[in-house]
Amino acid sequence: MKKQRPVNLQLNTISFPPAAITSILHRITGVALFFALMFVIWAWAVSVSSSDGFSFVQEQMSGPLGLFVSIGTISALLFHVLGGVRHMIMDLGHWEELQSGDLSAKIIIAAWIILTVVIGVVLW
């Protein structure tokens, strides 16, 4: 028996609905927060070890790489929290329909982008 299933191996032609993009980004930001937590723990450990360690961490965090890591970590945390709140609201029985689910996903993505830009401007 030969199965006639469509095969689409061109990833640039696949379009995901907004709800799927939000779900995927929620997982990605969770992993990013795990790795960011390792950096935060390292920075805390070095900064409390001595006054030289504190100065080193302060110098690193005020440089371009430190600002990039800070903005990235805050951005990941923002999206993860917004996505988590969206999922909790969906668990309560709201936004489960296709149109309202897609609209809530678009609102979450837009709010995330706006808040990330605002925080980037404030920190930079």
Summary of the structure (lengths in Angstrom):
residues: 124
radius of gyration: 19.7
end to end distance: 61.6
largest distance: 72.8
contacts: 304
relative contact order: 0.13
helix: 81%
strand: 0%
